[in-house]
Amino acid sequence: MRKLLLLLVLSTWATFSLFAQDGEILDLEKAVLMGLEKNYGIKIAANNVVIAERDVKIGIGSFFMPVIDANAIRSFSNEDVEQTFVTNPENPTKIDGAKSNTENYSIVGFYGFRPETIYTLRRLGVMADMSDLQAKVLVENTVAAISSAYFRLVLESQRYNVLRTTLDLSQARLDIAKARYELGGAGRSDFLTAQVDYNADLSLLTNQELIIKNAKININELLALPPSTNFVVNDTIVIETHLGLEDLIENAAMNNKLFLLAQRQENDAFLALKETQALRLPTINLNGAYNNNTLKSEAGFLLQNQRQGFNYGATVSLNIFTGFTLNRRIQNARVQKLNAELAVKDMEIMMNSDIQRAYNTYLTNKELLEIEYVNYEVATENADIALERFRLGISDYLQFRDAQLNLLTAENRLLTAIFNIKEMEIELMRLSGRIFFQEGKENFQLTID
């Protein structure tokens, strides 16, 4: 009887799910790697990182490299011309269908330097870092979601085992009640009550099968797999021995991606202020050109005119007055910088508070685990005794059913405590920035397809 009841899987046990059907074995590490490879949201984030990095290169080309254009122009004309010369005003010259053509070739170079472009380029670099951090946030959230969904499936599989055991006990009770009824040792009411309880337990088991199917679909969705993809999970939840609060907070200050993102946003606001203030400084524009111009005409003093050579120059501009618009932009930039500084402080408080709350829940569930395990052992022994007493006819079905339900409740509470501890472990790892990116980019490279 005890072998039948002890189907609960703790952290040191490794059993196979009774509900699992034929399919590939999927462990957590394989699920995470598959999700990082196939998840479409991560692919989009990776592409955005590449775009941001290219924007930096575009900015270098736009702000610090000259613009060179090559132009070629050729035009023709066919006109009736009447010319009156100063030397002979009384006899104008008429030329019907006078033709002319012009050829102009030029190479023009322009270079403009604006002081604010230095800060603009630095902002592009900061925004590239922000895009990278946003991608890492998505990766960490995806890893956390996959881990949570995986252990949720493990939990539901274990609950299925518990309900399967409960149904076996109900079947044993039904068989005993049926035998007593057929032998005349008990009334039909006891048999029918046993049948009702058995059907109720069967209904719970059927609903649990649905929960497991949907839990698998949830994992497949995170892994970008078809919903019908079948797999088998290892029925094991390993619990960390201890997580230190001080270490978690220290790691979060250095590795929490949302906190780092807030710091980058503060830096961006600082550079935006400098960029706006730099608009007060003078700008310098340099230009130069090589021209080759040829004019041929059948009318006029010149039958042909050809010019070639260089021209160049420089322009220095200084904004003097813009209707106080620039002053207001600088004032707004200062406020945005202050807001960014306050956002960093607010994020730090929120981050530490989230860690503290999750850590308190983690410790409480560890305490509950010890309590629930002792309660589970008591409920198991009580169910053994109740079944034996019911088989011998010493106790009635109500006492047996009560012991059976107590065991079911104890098992579910124990499973829930284990799962809650694992959930808090995942959350604490995510908040401290240790869930995946512990060593920067060495563990995983975002790549564009």
Secondary structure, DSSP 8 states (H G I E B T S, - for coil): -HHHH-----TT--EE-SS--S-EEE-HHHHHHHHHHH-HHHHHHHHHHHHHHHHHHHHHHHHHS-EEEEEEEEEEEEEEEEEEETTEEEEEEEEEEEEEEEEEEEEEEEEEE-THHHHHHHHHHHHHHHHHHHHHHHHHHHHHHHHHHHHHHHHHHHHHHHHHHHHHHHHHHHHHHHHHHHHTSS-HHHHHHHHHHHHHHHHHHHHHHHHHHHHHHHHHHHTT--TT--EEEEE-----S---HHHHHHHHHHH-HHHHHHHHHHHHHHHHHHHHHGGGS-EEEEEEEEEEEEEEESSSS-SEEEEEEEEEEEEEE----STTHHHHHHHHHHHHHHHHHHHHHHHHHHHHHHHHHHHHHHHHHHHHHHHHHHHHHHHHHHHHHHHHHHHHTSS-HHHHHHHHHHHHHHHHHHHHHHHHHHHHHHHHHHHTT-SS-SSTTSS------
